[in-house]
Amino acid sequence: MNIYWGDLHNHCGITYGLGSLENALEVARSHLDFVSVTPHAFWPDMPPRTPDTDFLVDFHERGFAKIADNWDAVKSRIDAANRPGALTTLFSFEMHSSRWGDHHFLSPDSGLEIARLSTPAEVVAAQTARTIAIPHHIGYTPGYRGIDWAAFDGEISPVVEVVSKHGCAMHERAGFPYYHDMGPLDPRNTVYRGLKMGKRFGFVGSTDHHAGFPGSYGDGKLAVLAPENSREAIFDAICRRRTYAVTGARIGCDFQVNGRPMGAEIAPAQRYAVRYRVDASSAIDRVVLYRDLKPVRILDGLTLPERGGRYKLCLELGWGDNLDAPYPWEVALRVENGRLTGAEPCLRGRSVLSPNQRVSAGAEINRPAFRMERAGDDALWMRCETYRNNSTLSPSTAMLVVEIEGDDDTRVEWEINGRKINRTIGALLDCGLSGQVKPYNSQAFKLHTAVPRGKYLVEGEWELPEDGAALYHMEVRQFDGSAAYISPVYIRREG
C-alpha cells in the first residue's frame, strides 16, 4: 500500500465560494494526489426568510441556482482533469441540514446527480452512481448543523470528516477549537461520543476552504492507503476506512492490529499485536495508542534519541504587511556531501471560510503560483507566494520541509530571493536563523532548527491482552502542533 494525500471537501466560485474551478484543479495538481472540488447544492430545512435572515437566504439560493444550471459542465471539467497516477479527481456536492448536520456526497462516477431530498439516506438511495455521504463539521450543536449521532448510518457513511478549517471534533482536548460564526464545539457531537455509542467509521480530514485552494496547509487533509492513485483505488480505500486525518503536516503513519490495517474489523484474539510506524515532518511530541478511547501506551517524544544519518529542515516564508497583493518567493537549495531524499511543500491559500468574508481578487484569488523542481538528488528549486498573517495567531506562511541524508559536515546552501545562506547540518542542529527582506514590517524567512531522524521517525510493536475492547486507534502530535488521527481497527463482538 502507498500513502496518497488529498482533499475531498473544498469550495470555489462554482457556487458561493471564491476563485475559479480551473485554478482550484491546477492548485490541487501542484501539491495533492487526489481531490474533489465540492459545490454547495441545497438546504432542505433552511431557516425561513426574515429581515435577519435575508442575506443568508439570498446568497444560498444564488449559489444553489448557479450549480443547478452548470452541474453537467462542472462535472465535465472535473472529469477532464482526472489523470490517474498524477491527480485523481472525484465528484461531490454538499447538502446543508439543520436537522441531520451537513454532508458532502462523494462518488468516483460522473453519473452522480444532485438529488434535493430531505435526508442523507434518501440522497444516497436516489443515486445510480456509487455514492457515500461524509458528515462534516460534525461538532456544532445538535439541530444547528451538527451531526445527529443517533441517526448516523455507517453503511452510507464509512468515514467522517473529523478536522477542517472549522476546527477538530475528535474530542474537547484536541486543541483546535471551533471559532467560526456558526458557534462552538458541542461536547455531545465529538468523534469520541459517536464511538462510545457504538458507531463505526474511519477518520478523514479536508479543508472546507472557500477560496478554491484544495489542501491549504493547516486546514486539514486526509491520507489514504491504496495500491495506486486512481478513482477505483482511492474510493475503495475510503469505503474500507483505510484513511487518516491530519491537521497540517503530512505525517506518514502505518497502524496495524494483528496484521490488519487501519479501518479493518478483526475477530477477537487472545492477544493483540499493534504495529506502528510514524514518519513525521518535524519532531514528534507524542504517539498515543488508545484502547476504547483510553490511552494505554504513550511514546514520549522528549525521550527519543538524537540519532542522525537523515535530517529534516524546514524553511518558512511569509510575514510582512501585504494583505491584498501576493509576495513572490523564489528559493534554490543545493546539498554538498549529502543527498536530498524528500521534499514536502506546505502551501496556504487565502484564508476564507465564511461566504460573507470580503476579500479581493475574485476569480483569480486562487491563481496558481507554486512550482517545484528537483534536479537530481542534490538540488531543488521552488517558487511560491505568500500574504501577511491574518493575526499573530493566524499564520499565512508557506513552508518547505526537506529531508537530507548526510552528517554534521553536510553543507546546505539556500538562495532565498537572491540572498544566500550557507550552513552545515551540524550548525543547523545547534540553531536555526531568520532573515528580513526590507527594513520595516518586512516579509521574512525562517530556517528552523534541524531535526535528526531519531526525533521524527519511530516504529515498533505493542502487545496487549484480550480484555473485551471494541476498538484501537492511534493519535500523533508534533511539537509544532500538527496532529494525525488514525482510523480505528475494530474488534467484532457478538451483538
PLY file of the C-alpha trace (Angstrom):
ply
format ascii 1.0
element vertex 495
property float x
property float y
property float z
element edge 494
property int vertex1
property int vertex2
end_header
0.00 0.00 0.00
1.07 3.57 -0.74
0.05 6.74 1.09
-1.80 9.26 -1.09
-2.76 12.76 0.07
-5.93 14.63 -0.81
-8.82 16.95 0.00
-12.41 15.77 -0.52
-14.28 18.89 0.61
-13.42 22.40 -0.55
-15.22 25.16 -2.40
-14.71 27.75 -5.13
-16.79 30.05 -7.34
-18.93 27.27 -8.83
-21.38 28.18 -6.05
-20.89 30.86 -3.39
-17.18 30.36 -2.82
-14.40 32.36 -4.47
-11.87 31.51 -7.17
-12.23 29.63 -10.44
-12.66 25.86 -10.76
-9.80 25.70 -13.27
-7.44 27.35 -10.79
-8.63 25.08 -7.97
-7.86 21.98 -10.04
-4.45 23.37 -11.01
-3.66 24.12 -7.35
-4.59 20.53 -6.46
-2.42 19.18 -9.27
0.57 21.11 -7.93
0.66 19.51 -4.47
-2.02 16.80 -3.97
-2.59 13.26 -5.23
-6.40 13.41 -5.35
-9.17 15.97 -4.96
-12.87 16.62 -5.07
-13.99 20.23 -5.53
-17.40 20.49 -3.89
-20.37 22.70 -4.87
-22.91 23.74 -2.24
-26.14 22.28 -3.65
-29.17 22.59 -1.36
-30.51 23.10 2.17
-33.91 21.42 2.69
-34.57 22.92 6.14
-33.01 26.37 5.70
-34.25 28.93 8.25
-37.26 30.89 6.95
-36.76 34.32 5.42
-36.95 37.18 7.91
-35.28 40.60 7.95
-32.46 38.99 9.94
-32.01 36.08 7.51
-32.47 37.86 4.15
-28.73 37.81 3.45
-28.39 34.16 4.50
-31.26 33.01 2.29
-30.23 35.12 -0.69
-26.61 34.05 -1.02
-27.51 30.39 -0.52
-30.27 30.47 -3.11
-28.00 32.21 -5.62
-25.28 29.61 -5.06
-27.67 26.67 -5.33
-29.18 28.05 -8.55
-25.71 28.55 -10.02
-24.70 24.91 -9.65
-28.14 23.68 -10.77
-27.60 25.49 -14.07
-23.99 24.33 -14.50
-23.73 20.89 -12.87
-23.08 18.93 -16.06
-20.45 21.43 -17.21
-18.73 21.34 -13.80
-18.63 17.53 -13.83
-17.21 17.59 -17.34
-14.35 19.89 -16.30
-13.63 17.78 -13.21
-13.66 14.63 -15.34
-11.26 16.17 -17.88
-8.79 16.98 -15.07
-8.53 13.35 -13.97
-5.02 11.96 -14.56
-4.58 8.55 -12.91
-1.17 8.31 -11.29
-0.83 12.11 -11.14
-4.08 13.75 -9.97
-7.23 11.73 -9.34
-10.45 13.74 -9.38
-13.69 12.63 -7.73
-17.21 14.06 -7.86
-19.14 15.55 -4.95
-21.80 18.01 -3.82
-22.86 19.33 -0.42
-26.14 19.25 1.47
-26.68 21.63 4.39
-29.06 20.39 7.07
-30.03 21.88 10.40
-31.62 18.59 11.44
-29.12 15.99 10.19
-25.93 18.03 10.01
-24.05 18.92 6.84
-22.83 16.17 4.49
-20.96 16.03 1.22
-21.74 13.18 -1.15
-18.74 11.58 -2.87
-18.55 9.34 -5.93
-15.96 8.08 -8.41
-18.66 8.12 -11.12
-19.61 11.06 -13.32
-23.23 9.90 -13.09
-23.53 11.47 -9.63
-26.63 13.68 -9.61
-27.77 16.37 -7.21
-30.83 14.87 -5.52
-32.52 17.58 -3.45
-34.10 15.35 -0.82
-34.64 15.65 2.91
-32.15 13.20 4.44
-28.65 11.93 3.63
-30.01 8.39 3.32
-32.58 9.50 0.74
-29.92 11.31 -1.28
-27.68 8.21 -1.38
-30.60 5.90 -2.20
-31.59 8.08 -5.16
-28.20 7.64 -6.89
-27.33 5.23 -9.67
-23.68 6.21 -9.19
-21.68 4.67 -6.33
-22.08 7.24 -3.56
-21.20 7.73 0.09
-22.27 10.51 2.48
-19.50 12.12 4.53
-20.62 14.17 7.57
-18.52 17.27 8.14
-18.03 19.98 10.80
-19.84 17.48 12.99
-19.14 19.27 16.28
-21.74 22.01 16.03
-24.84 22.00 18.23
-27.35 19.22 17.53
-30.15 20.68 15.42
-27.86 23.58 14.42
-25.96 21.78 11.62
-24.09 19.46 13.96
-24.23 15.68 13.46
-27.12 13.56 14.74
-25.27 10.53 16.11
-28.50 8.65 16.80
-29.33 8.76 13.08
-25.78 8.12 11.84
-25.53 5.15 9.45
-22.08 3.66 8.87
-23.37 1.80 5.82
-23.73 5.03 3.85
-21.02 6.93 5.78
-17.91 4.75 6.16
-15.85 7.82 7.10
-16.43 11.08 8.98
-14.59 14.38 8.44
-13.05 14.94 11.87
-10.96 18.05 11.15
-11.21 21.01 8.77
-10.89 24.78 8.76
-13.81 24.81 11.23
-11.67 23.01 13.84
-11.17 19.49 15.18
-14.10 17.48 16.58
-12.19 14.44 17.85
-12.67 15.42 21.48
-12.69 18.53 23.64
-8.93 18.29 24.29
-7.94 18.15 20.63
-6.52 21.68 20.69
-8.18 23.02 17.52
-11.36 24.74 18.80
-14.38 25.84 16.76
-14.37 29.65 16.32
-16.45 30.08 13.15
-19.59 32.24 13.47
-21.68 29.04 13.41
-20.75 28.50 17.05
-18.63 26.42 19.44
-17.79 22.72 19.57
-20.61 20.92 21.39
-19.27 18.10 23.64
-22.22 15.90 22.60
-21.08 15.91 18.97
-17.45 14.84 19.14
-15.98 11.79 17.41
-15.43 10.14 20.78
-19.14 10.46 21.63
-20.09 8.71 18.41
-17.61 5.90 19.02
-18.85 5.47 22.60
-22.35 4.99 21.16
-21.02 2.05 19.13
-20.85 3.80 15.76
-18.10 2.55 13.44
-16.37 4.79 10.90
-12.97 5.94 9.68
-11.37 9.36 10.06
-10.75 11.84 7.25
-9.80 15.50 7.12
-10.42 18.13 4.46
-10.07 21.89 4.32
-13.62 23.20 3.72
-11.69 26.06 2.11
-13.93 28.65 0.41
-11.41 30.31 -1.90
-10.55 27.49 -4.25
-7.34 26.22 -2.62
-7.62 22.45 -2.05
-5.17 21.13 0.52
-4.47 24.53 2.10
-1.89 23.85 4.80
-3.14 23.80 8.38
-6.81 23.43 7.41
-6.99 19.62 7.25
-6.18 16.86 4.75
-6.60 13.12 4.54
-4.30 10.25 3.72
-5.49 7.02 2.13
-3.67 3.70 1.91
-4.19 2.35 -1.60
-2.29 0.27 -4.17
-2.43 3.03 -6.82
-3.62 6.57 -7.40
-6.83 6.02 -9.37
-10.54 6.64 -8.84
-11.26 2.98 -8.17
-8.40 2.53 -5.71
-8.90 5.81 -3.83
-12.68 5.36 -3.50
-12.29 1.72 -2.43
-9.75 2.70 0.24
-12.14 5.36 1.61
-15.02 2.88 1.70
-12.76 0.40 3.54
-11.74 3.14 6.03
-8.04 2.85 5.18
-7.75 6.54 5.96
-6.50 9.02 8.49
-6.79 12.76 9.06
-4.06 15.34 9.55
-4.38 18.94 10.64
-1.39 20.18 8.65
1.86 18.29 8.11
1.96 15.09 6.08
2.68 12.80 8.99
3.32 9.40 7.45
1.58 6.70 9.51
1.19 2.95 9.44
-1.05 1.29 12.03
-1.95 -2.41 12.17
-3.54 -4.71 14.72
-2.78 -8.42 14.27
-1.60 -7.66 10.74
-4.79 -5.83 9.68
-4.66 -2.17 8.64
-6.47 0.89 9.98
-10.22 0.71 9.35
-10.40 -3.08 9.46
-12.65 -5.25 11.60
-10.95 -8.26 13.16
-12.04 -11.27 15.18
-11.32 -11.41 18.92
-7.95 -12.93 19.78
-6.06 -13.89 22.92
-3.51 -11.14 22.29
-3.27 -8.11 20.05
-0.03 -7.14 18.34
-0.18 -3.43 17.50
2.43 -2.41 14.97
3.04 1.26 14.25
5.32 3.45 12.20
5.40 7.26 12.19
7.46 9.34 9.78
6.69 12.89 10.86
7.56 16.21 9.22
9.16 17.55 12.38
9.98 16.46 15.91
7.39 14.12 17.43
5.78 15.28 20.66
3.91 12.05 21.35
2.37 8.92 19.86
-0.60 7.57 21.79
-2.35 4.21 21.41
-5.96 4.24 22.59
-7.99 1.19 23.58
-11.69 2.08 23.75
-10.66 5.76 23.70
-8.42 5.46 26.76
-4.64 5.80 26.41
-2.84 2.52 27.05
0.59 3.17 25.50
2.34 6.54 25.16
5.58 7.21 23.33
7.06 10.46 24.69
8.92 12.47 22.04
11.16 14.03 24.69
12.78 10.64 25.26
13.53 9.91 21.58
17.24 9.64 20.68
19.23 12.24 18.75
20.01 9.61 16.09
21.20 11.15 12.84
22.01 9.95 9.34
18.99 11.80 7.97
17.63 15.20 8.95
14.56 17.31 8.29
14.98 21.00 7.59
12.09 23.47 7.38
12.19 26.79 5.54
9.25 29.06 6.38
8.33 32.08 4.23
5.91 34.98 4.66
5.13 37.67 7.27
5.14 41.27 6.03
2.20 43.67 5.63
0.85 42.73 2.18
-2.84 41.97 2.72
-4.20 42.19 -0.85
-1.13 41.63 -3.00
0.85 38.38 -3.08
4.55 38.48 -2.28
6.67 36.29 -4.60
9.36 33.94 -3.34
12.00 32.05 -5.28
14.12 29.50 -3.44
17.01 27.33 -4.58
18.58 24.60 -2.45
21.84 22.77 -3.02
23.35 19.97 -0.90
27.09 19.23 -0.70
28.40 15.91 0.64
24.89 14.65 1.19
21.70 13.63 -0.59
18.24 15.17 -0.85
15.80 12.32 -0.11
12.43 14.10 0.15
10.58 17.41 -0.09
7.17 18.40 1.30
5.62 21.73 0.19
3.26 23.30 2.75
1.10 25.81 0.87
-1.68 28.03 2.18
-4.47 29.65 0.18
-6.13 32.92 1.15
-7.84 32.30 4.47
-11.53 32.27 3.52
-14.20 30.17 5.23
-17.34 32.28 5.55
-19.08 33.33 2.29
-19.71 36.83 3.69
-15.97 37.39 4.14
-14.92 40.34 1.99
-11.63 39.77 0.19
-10.28 41.00 -3.10
-9.13 39.10 -6.21
-12.42 37.47 -7.29
-11.98 34.55 -9.68
-8.18 34.91 -9.53
-7.93 34.69 -5.74
-6.62 31.15 -6.21
-4.32 31.81 -9.16
-1.73 29.00 -9.09
1.66 30.34 -8.04
3.53 27.27 -6.84
6.13 25.32 -8.76
8.86 22.98 -7.56
11.54 21.12 -9.48
14.11 18.57 -8.31
17.50 18.44 -10.01
18.94 15.04 -9.20
19.49 14.18 -5.55
21.35 17.32 -4.52
19.32 20.32 -5.72
15.81 21.78 -5.67
14.09 24.94 -6.89
10.76 26.34 -5.68
8.54 29.31 -6.40
5.52 30.38 -4.30
3.60 33.40 -2.99
2.51 34.48 0.49
0.26 37.09 2.12
0.60 38.71 5.51
-0.58 36.78 8.55
-4.24 37.46 9.39
-3.30 37.90 13.05
-0.49 36.99 15.37
-2.27 33.64 15.90
-3.36 33.01 12.28
-0.41 32.18 10.01
-0.44 32.64 6.25
3.13 31.48 5.79
4.33 28.84 3.32
6.88 26.18 4.19
9.18 23.72 2.51
10.27 20.67 4.53
13.17 18.69 3.09
14.87 15.50 4.22
18.61 15.27 3.74
20.84 12.23 4.13
24.28 13.11 5.46
26.13 14.01 8.64
27.14 17.04 10.68
29.54 18.17 7.93
26.98 18.02 5.12
26.61 21.54 3.78
23.30 23.09 2.69
23.17 26.27 0.61
19.89 28.18 0.36
19.31 31.04 -2.04
16.16 32.91 -0.94
15.11 35.75 -3.26
18.75 36.26 -4.12
20.10 36.07 -0.59
22.45 33.14 0.06
22.58 31.24 3.35
25.24 28.53 3.71
25.26 26.27 6.76
26.33 22.77 7.76
23.83 20.30 9.16
25.75 20.47 12.42
25.27 24.24 12.64
21.54 23.93 11.87
21.16 21.22 14.52
22.58 23.70 17.00
20.39 26.64 15.96
18.26 27.90 13.09
18.02 31.52 11.92
15.77 34.11 10.31
16.17 37.00 7.90
14.25 40.08 6.75
13.67 41.36 3.22
13.16 45.07 3.96
13.81 47.46 6.88
10.32 47.51 8.46
7.12 45.36 8.52
9.13 43.07 6.35
8.48 39.85 4.57
10.82 37.36 6.18
12.12 33.82 6.16
12.98 31.39 8.91
15.25 28.36 8.76
14.02 26.23 11.64
16.50 24.31 13.75
17.17 20.96 12.05
15.60 17.76 13.40
17.56 14.46 13.39
15.91 11.26 12.21
15.60 9.76 15.67
13.23 12.59 16.63
10.82 12.24 13.69
10.87 8.55 12.70
9.67 5.86 15.10
8.34 2.33 14.70
7.65 -0.58 16.97
5.13 -3.01 18.37
2.93 -3.05 21.45
1.45 -6.29 22.80
-1.90 -6.15 24.61
-4.02 -8.96 26.11
-7.63 -9.62 25.19
-9.87 -7.69 27.59
-13.09 -7.13 25.68
-12.04 -3.93 23.91
-14.12 -2.80 20.93
-11.53 -0.71 19.11
-7.93 0.51 18.96
-6.78 3.75 17.37
-3.71 5.99 17.39
-3.09 9.72 17.55
0.16 11.54 16.79
1.24 15.09 17.58
4.32 17.04 16.57
5.88 19.71 18.78
4.86 22.30 16.17
1.20 21.43 16.82
0.43 19.35 13.72
-1.57 16.23 14.53
-2.70 12.99 12.90
-5.79 10.95 13.80
-5.61 7.35 12.56
-8.80 5.39 11.83
-9.57 2.63 14.35
-9.22 -1.10 13.99
-12.47 -2.56 15.33
-12.95 -5.88 17.14
-16.01 -7.86 16.06
-18.15 -8.63 19.08
-21.43 -10.52 19.27
-24.37 -8.13 19.43
0 1
1 2
2 3
3 4
4 5
5 6
6 7
7 8
8 9
9 10
10 11
11 12
12 13
13 14
14 15
15 16
16 17
17 18
18 19
19 20
20 21
21 22
22 23
23 24
24 25
25 26
26 27
27 28
28 29
29 30
30 31
31 32
32 33
33 34
34 35
35 36
36 37
37 38
38 39
39 40
40 41
41 42
42 43
43 44
44 45
45 46
46 47
47 48
48 49
49 50
50 51
51 52
52 53
53 54
54 55
55 56
56 57
57 58
58 59
59 60
60 61
61 62
62 63
63 64
64 65
65 66
66 67
67 68
68 69
69 70
70 71
71 72
72 73
73 74
74 75
75 76
76 77
77 78
78 79
79 80
80 81
81 82
82 83
83 84
84 85
85 86
86 87
87 88
88 89
89 90
90 91
91 92
92 93
93 94
94 95
95 96
96 97
97 98
98 99
99 100
100 101
101 102
102 103
103 104
104 105
105 106
106 107
107 108
108 109
109 110
110 111
111 112
112 113
113 114
114 115
115 116
116 117
117 118
118 119
119 120
120 121
121 122
122 123
123 124
124 125
125 126
126 127
127 128
128 129
129 130
130 131
131 132
132 133
133 134
134 135
135 136
136 137
137 138
138 139
139 140
140 141
141 142
142 143
143 144
144 145
145 146
146 147
147 148
148 149
149 150
150 151
151 152
152 153
153 154
154 155
155 156
156 157
157 158
158 159
159 160
160 161
161 162
162 163
163 164
164 165
165 166
166 167
167 168
168 169
169 170
170 171
171 172
172 173
173 174
174 175
175 176
176 177
177 178
178 179
179 180
180 181
181 182
182 183
183 184
184 185
185 186
186 187
187 188
188 189
189 190
190 191
191 192
192 193
193 194
194 195
195 196
196 197
197 198
198 199
199 200
200 201
201 202
202 203
203 204
204 205
205 206
206 207
207 208
208 209
209 210
210 211
211 212
212 213
213 214
214 215
215 216
216 217
217 218
218 219
219 220
220 221
221 222
222 223
223 224
224 225
225 226
226 227
227 228
228 229
229 230
230 231
231 232
232 233
233 234
234 235
235 236
236 237
237 238
238 239
239 240
240 241
241 242
242 243
243 244
244 245
245 246
246 247
247 248
248 249
249 250
250 251
251 252
252 253
253 254
254 255
255 256
256 257
257 258
258 259
259 260
260 261
261 262
262 263
263 264
264 265
265 266
266 267
267 268
268 269
269 270
270 271
271 272
272 273
273 274
274 275
275 276
276 277
277 278
278 279
279 280
280 281
281 282
282 283
283 284
284 285
285 286
286 287
287 288
288 289
289 290
290 291
291 292
292 293
293 294
294 295
295 296
296 297
297 298
298 299
299 300
300 301
301 302
302 303
303 304
304 305
305 306
306 307
307 308
308 309
309 310
310 311
311 312
312 313
313 314
314 315
315 316
316 317
317 318
318 319
319 320
320 321
321 322
322 323
323 324
324 325
325 326
326 327
327 328
328 329
329 330
330 331
331 332
332 333
333 334
334 335
335 336
336 337
337 338
338 339
339 340
340 341
341 342
342 343
343 344
344 345
345 346
346 347
347 348
348 349
349 350
350 351
351 352
352 353
353 354
354 355
355 356
356 357
357 358
358 359
359 360
360 361
361 362
362 363
363 364
364 365
365 366
366 367
367 368
368 369
369 370
370 371
371 372
372 373
373 374
374 375
375 376
376 377
377 378
378 379
379 380
380 381
381 382
382 383
383 384
384 385
385 386
386 387
387 388
388 389
389 390
390 391
391 392
392 393
393 394
394 395
395 396
396 397
397 398
398 399
399 400
400 401
401 402
402 403
403 404
404 405
405 406
406 407
407 408
408 409
409 410
410 411
411 412
412 413
413 414
414 415
415 416
416 417
417 418
418 419
419 420
420 421
421 422
422 423
423 424
424 425
425 426
426 427
427 428
428 429
429 430
430 431
431 432
432 433
433 434
434 435
435 436
436 437
437 438
438 439
439 440
440 441
441 442
442 443
443 444
444 445
445 446
446 447
447 448
448 449
449 450
450 451
451 452
452 453
453 454
454 455
455 456
456 457
457 458
458 459
459 460
460 461
461 462
462 463
463 464
464 465
465 466
466 467
467 468
468 469
469 470
470 471
471 472
472 473
473 474
474 475
475 476
476 477
477 478
478 479
479 480
480 481
481 482
482 483
483 484
484 485
485 486
486 487
487 488
488 489
489 490
490 491
491 492
492 493
493 494
